[in-house]
Amino acid sequence: MTHNAGGVYDPGVWKNAKKLAAGDKDDDKKALAIPAIKNIIEAHETKTDIPLLTENWVSKDIKEAVVTNYQSLLSQLQKHNSKGFAWQLIKGIVNWGLILAIVAMCFAMLAPEMIYDAEYRSGLLSHYQFFIDFLLARFSLYGLPAWSNYPIVLAWFWGLYVAIPKLYWKQISQQKRLGLTVFSGYVFSYMSLKLLAVVLSISHYPLLPTNMLVGGALLLSLYLVFVGFFGPKKWYFKILAGVAAVAGVAVLQIGLASLSAQVQFMPEHYTHYSQYLGAILEPAIQYIPFTYIEIAVLAVATGIITTRRRFWIKAKTAFSEYDCAVLLKSLKLDQ
């Protein structure tokens, strides 16, 4: 130590630092705006030496007290930000599960005969066999030479590895980046190949767009009931929105039943609209057992990503009011 100032700044620093994390947001903002306190916190977070501490302008005890209060503030903010996360995560997963199930069921209603081939297609859990056979050059894509399998796999995973930090909403560790690369590479390759197979083969099936529109209208209406009950925050709005959505479903189905008698979009061998509706929903329901694993995996992954991203944006917006760069960095909100 080249100089010992004897802690002359201790009273002034502690006068403001003791209010940090005391429960008053304005006091927190004022304390974090004081240069000495900000420098102490930055030095602690970056593990660097500054003259303010090395020359004892602020004593070690006061420095430790400032850091302790700052850590308490971080804990308070993190706890406040994570409030309600579990419930929102469950809602997000269920929401995406319903959306994906509706999309799958609409495909089945459009081409009902497609479900008969579904059981012979490989599933997500057995997709690893595709990579094994692909890397062993037991087949190649679209008539390309077998040796091209290796640059295709490398380009696929390398592209995802490069893209993930750009698409991810915050800083990401190397381990998580590698994990997301492998997971997304596996899942996206399966989904892409499956979607391509459906698009290429769907023309071979008789298409029933009217069935898809009628059945899809019912499924979308039921989805709106879910949104009505779980979307609003106030309990009385939940009840009102839910009742309104149920009433909307009833009105829509009554309207379609009346319309079927005038427009004749319902085949003649069905005597009642409800009988027709049950018939078009049957292949959609039968298709779900062949796709529930894919729906579940995508719903969980998408629900986690969208919920965490929403909470991250909400936190960054709220904590930016403190106008303290080191605070955002400590909470990993600086990017």
Contacts in CASP RR format, 6 or more apart in sequence:
PFRMAT RR
TARGET T0000
AUTHOR 0000-0000-0000
METHOD contacts of the structure
MODEL  1
MTHNAGGVYDPGVWKNAKKLAAGDKDDDKKALAIPAIKNIIEAHETKTDI
PLLTENWVSKDIKEAVVTNYQSLLSQLQKHNSKGFAWQLIKGIVNWGLIL
AIVAMCFAMLAPEMIYDAEYRSGLLSHYQFFIDFLLARFSLYGLPAWSNY
PIVLAWFWGLYVAIPKLYWKQISQQKRLGLTVFSGYVFSYMSLKLLAVVL
SISHYPLLPTNMLVGGALLLSLYLVFVGFFGPKKWYFKILAGVAAVAGVA
VLQIGLASLSAQVQFMPEHYTHYSQYLGAILEPAIQYIPFTYIEIAVLAV
ATGIITTRRRFWIKAKTAFSEYDCAVLLKSLKLDQ
1 54 0 8 1.000
1 55 0 8 1.000
1 56 0 8 1.000
2 54 0 8 1.000
2 55 0 8 1.000
3 55 0 8 1.000
3 56 0 8 1.000
4 55 0 8 1.000
4 56 0 8 1.000
5 55 0 8 1.000
5 56 0 8 1.000
5 57 0 8 1.000
6 56 0 8 1.000
6 57 0 8 1.000
6 59 0 8 1.000
7 56 0 8 1.000
7 57 0 8 1.000
7 58 0 8 1.000
7 59 0 8 1.000
7 62 0 8 1.000
8 57 0 8 1.000
9 36 0 8 1.000
9 52 0 8 1.000
9 57 0 8 1.000
9 58 0 8 1.000
10 58 0 8 1.000
10 59 0 8 1.000
10 62 0 8 1.000
12 36 0 8 1.000
13 34 0 8 1.000
13 36 0 8 1.000
13 37 0 8 1.000
13 40 0 8 1.000
13 58 0 8 1.000
13 62 0 8 1.000
13 66 0 8 1.000
14 62 0 8 1.000
14 65 0 8 1.000
14 66 0 8 1.000
16 30 0 8 1.000
16 31 0 8 1.000
16 34 0 8 1.000
16 37 0 8 1.000
17 31 0 8 1.000
17 37 0 8 1.000
17 62 0 8 1.000
17 65 0 8 1.000
17 66 0 8 1.000
17 69 0 8 1.000
18 65 0 8 1.000
18 69 0 8 1.000
19 27 0 8 1.000
19 28 0 8 1.000
19 30 0 8 1.000
19 31 0 8 1.000
20 27 0 8 1.000
20 28 0 8 1.000
20 31 0 8 1.000
20 32 0 8 1.000
20 37 0 8 1.000
20 66 0 8 1.000
20 69 0 8 1.000
20 70 0 8 1.000
20 72 0 8 1.000
20 73 0 8 1.000
21 28 0 8 1.000
21 69 0 8 1.000
21 70 0 8 1.000
21 72 0 8 1.000
21 73 0 8 1.000
21 76 0 8 1.000
22 28 0 8 1.000
23 76 0 8 1.000
28 73 0 8 1.000
28 322 0 8 1.000
29 321 0 8 1.000
29 322 0 8 1.000
29 323 0 8 1.000
29 324 0 8 1.000
31 37 0 8 1.000
32 38 0 8 1.000
32 41 0 8 1.000
32 322 0 8 1.000
32 323 0 8 1.000
32 324 0 8 1.000
32 327 0 8 1.000
33 323 0 8 1.000
33 324 0 8 1.000
36 52 0 8 1.000
36 57 0 8 1.000
36 58 0 8 1.000
37 66 0 8 1.000
38 324 0 8 1.000
38 326 0 8 1.000
39 50 0 8 1.000
39 52 0 8 1.000
40 50 0 8 1.000
40 52 0 8 1.000
40 53 0 8 1.000
40 58 0 8 1.000
40 63 0 8 1.000
40 66 0 8 1.000
40 67 0 8 1.000
41 66 0 8 1.000
41 67 0 8 1.000
41 70 0 8 1.000
41 326 0 8 1.000
42 48 0 8 1.000
42 326 0 8 1.000
43 49 0 8 1.000
43 50 0 8 1.000
43 52 0 8 1.000
43 53 0 8 1.000
44 63 0 8 1.000
44 67 0 8 1.000
44 70 0 8 1.000
45 326 0 8 1.000
45 329 0 8 1.000
45 330 0 8 1.000
51 57 0 8 1.000
52 58 0 8 1.000
53 60 0 8 1.000
53 63 0 8 1.000
58 66 0 8 1.000
70 330 0 8 1.000
74 327 0 8 1.000
74 330 0 8 1.000
74 331 0 8 1.000
77 315 0 8 1.000
77 319 0 8 1.000
77 331 0 8 1.000
78 331 0 8 1.000
81 311 0 8 1.000
81 314 0 8 1.000
81 315 0 8 1.000
81 318 0 8 1.000
82 311 0 8 1.000
85 307 0 8 1.000
85 311 0 8 1.000
88 307 0 8 1.000
88 310 0 8 1.000
88 311 0 8 1.000
89 303 0 8 1.000
89 304 0 8 1.000
89 307 0 8 1.000
91 230 0 8 1.000
91 231 0 8 1.000
92 303 0 8 1.000
92 306 0 8 1.000
92 307 0 8 1.000
93 299 0 8 1.000
93 300 0 8 1.000
93 303 0 8 1.000
93 304 0 8 1.000
94 226 0 8 1.000
94 299 0 8 1.000
95 226 0 8 1.000
95 227 0 8 1.000
95 303 0 8 1.000
96 298 0 8 1.000
96 299 0 8 1.000
96 302 0 8 1.000
96 303 0 8 1.000
96 306 0 8 1.000
97 295 0 8 1.000
97 296 0 8 1.000
97 298 0 8 1.000
97 299 0 8 1.000
98 223 0 8 1.000
98 226 0 8 1.000
99 223 0 8 1.000
100 294 0 8 1.000
100 295 0 8 1.000
100 298 0 8 1.000
100 299 0 8 1.000
101 288 0 8 1.000
101 295 0 8 1.000
102 216 0 8 1.000
102 219 0 8 1.000
102 220 0 8 1.000
102 223 0 8 1.000
104 284 0 8 1.000
104 287 0 8 1.000
104 288 0 8 1.000
104 291 0 8 1.000
104 295 0 8 1.000
105 216 0 8 1.000
105 219 0 8 1.000
105 281 0 8 1.000
105 284 0 8 1.000
105 285 0 8 1.000
105 287 0 8 1.000
105 288 0 8 1.000
106 212 0 8 1.000
106 215 0 8 1.000
106 216 0 8 1.000
106 219 0 8 1.000
106 284 0 8 1.000
107 114 0 8 1.000
107 198 0 8 1.000
107 202 0 8 1.000
107 287 0 8 1.000
108 114 0 8 1.000
108 115 0 8 1.000
108 283 0 8 1.000
108 284 0 8 1.000
108 286 0 8 1.000
108 287 0 8 1.000
109 208 0 8 1.000
109 211 0 8 1.000
109 212 0 8 1.000
109 215 0 8 1.000
109 216 0 8 1.000
109 280 0 8 1.000
109 281 0 8 1.000
109 283 0 8 1.000
109 284 0 8 1.000
110 202 0 8 1.000
110 207 0 8 1.000
110 208 0 8 1.000
110 209 0 8 1.000
110 211 0 8 1.000
110 212 0 8 1.000
111 202 0 8 1.000
111 205 0 8 1.000
111 206 0 8 1.000
111 207 0 8 1.000
111 208 0 8 1.000
112 205 0 8 1.000
112 208 0 8 1.000
112 211 0 8 1.000
112 283 0 8 1.000
113 205 0 8 1.000
113 206 0 8 1.000
114 198 0 8 1.000
114 201 0 8 1.000
114 202 0 8 1.000
114 205 0 8 1.000
114 287 0 8 1.000
115 283 0 8 1.000
115 286 0 8 1.000
115 287 0 8 1.000
115 290 0 8 1.000
117 201 0 8 1.000
118 287 0 8 1.000
118 290 0 8 1.000
118 291 0 8 1.000
119 290 0 8 1.000
121 194 0 8 1.000
121 197 0 8 1.000
121 290 0 8 1.000
122 129 0 8 1.000
122 130 0 8 1.000
123 190 0 8 1.000
123 293 0 8 1.000
123 294 0 8 1.000
124 187 0 8 1.000
124 190 0 8 1.000
124 293 0 8 1.000
124 294 0 8 1.000
124 297 0 8 1.000
125 293 0 8 1.000
127 186 0 8 1.000
127 189 0 8 1.000
127 190 0 8 1.000
128 186 0 8 1.000
130 189 0 8 1.000
130 190 0 8 1.000
130 193 0 8 1.000
131 153 0 8 1.000
131 186 0 8 1.000
131 189 0 8 1.000
133 139 0 8 1.000
134 149 0 8 1.000
134 153 0 8 1.000
135 149 0 8 1.000
135 150 0 8 1.000
135 153 0 8 1.000
137 146 0 8 1.000
137 147 0 8 1.000
137 149 0 8 1.000
139 146 0 8 1.000
140 146 0 8 1.000
140 148 0 8 1.000
140 149 0 8 1.000
141 148 0 8 1.000
141 149 0 8 1.000
141 152 0 8 1.000
144 152 0 8 1.000
156 185 0 8 1.000
156 189 0 8 1.000
157 181 0 8 1.000
157 182 0 8 1.000
157 185 0 8 1.000
160 180 0 8 1.000
160 181 0 8 1.000
160 184 0 8 1.000
160 185 0 8 1.000
160 188 0 8 1.000
161 177 0 8 1.000
161 178 0 8 1.000
161 181 0 8 1.000
164 172 0 8 1.000
164 177 0 8 1.000
164 180 0 8 1.000
164 181 0 8 1.000
164 184 0 8 1.000
165 172 0 8 1.000
165 177 0 8 1.000
168 180 0 8 1.000
169 309 0 8 1.000
169 312 0 8 1.000
169 313 0 8 1.000
170 312 0 8 1.000
170 332 0 8 1.000
170 333 0 8 1.000
170 335 0 8 1.000
171 332 0 8 1.000
171 334 0 8 1.000
171 335 0 8 1.000
172 180 0 8 1.000
183 301 0 8 1.000
187 297 0 8 1.000
187 298 0 8 1.000
187 301 0 8 1.000
190 294 0 8 1.000
191 294 0 8 1.000
191 298 0 8 1.000
194 294 0 8 1.000
208 280 0 8 1.000
210 265 0 8 1.000
211 280 0 8 1.000
214 256 0 8 1.000
214 265 0 8 1.000
214 276 0 8 1.000
214 277 0 8 1.000
214 280 0 8 1.000
215 277 0 8 1.000
215 280 0 8 1.000
215 281 0 8 1.000
215 284 0 8 1.000
217 252 0 8 1.000
217 256 0 8 1.000
218 249 0 8 1.000
218 252 0 8 1.000
218 253 0 8 1.000
218 277 0 8 1.000
218 281 0 8 1.000
219 284 0 8 1.000
221 245 0 8 1.000
221 248 0 8 1.000
221 249 0 8 1.000
221 252 0 8 1.000
221 253 0 8 1.000
222 249 0 8 1.000
224 245 0 8 1.000
224 248 0 8 1.000
224 249 0 8 1.000
225 242 0 8 1.000
225 245 0 8 1.000
225 246 0 8 1.000
225 249 0 8 1.000
227 241 0 8 1.000
227 245 0 8 1.000
228 238 0 8 1.000
228 241 0 8 1.000
228 242 0 8 1.000
228 244 0 8 1.000
228 245 0 8 1.000
229 238 0 8 1.000
229 241 0 8 1.000
229 242 0 8 1.000
229 245 0 8 1.000
230 238 0 8 1.000
231 238 0 8 1.000
231 241 0 8 1.000
232 238 0 8 1.000
232 240 0 8 1.000
232 241 0 8 1.000
253 273 0 8 1.000
253 277 0 8 1.000
256 273 0 8 1.000
257 273 0 8 1.000
257 274 0 8 1.000
259 265 0 8 1.000
260 266 0 8 1.000
260 273 0 8 1.000
260 276 0 8 1.000
266 273 0 8 1.000
266 276 0 8 1.000
267 276 0 8 1.000
270 276 0 8 1.000
270 279 0 8 1.000
288 295 0 8 1.000
312 333 0 8 1.000
315 331 0 8 1.000
315 333 0 8 1.000
316 328 0 8 1.000
316 333 0 8 1.000
319 327 0 8 1.000
319 328 0 8 1.000
319 331 0 8 1.000
319 333 0 8 1.000
320 328 0 8 1.000
325 334 0 8 1.000
328 334 0 8 1.000
END
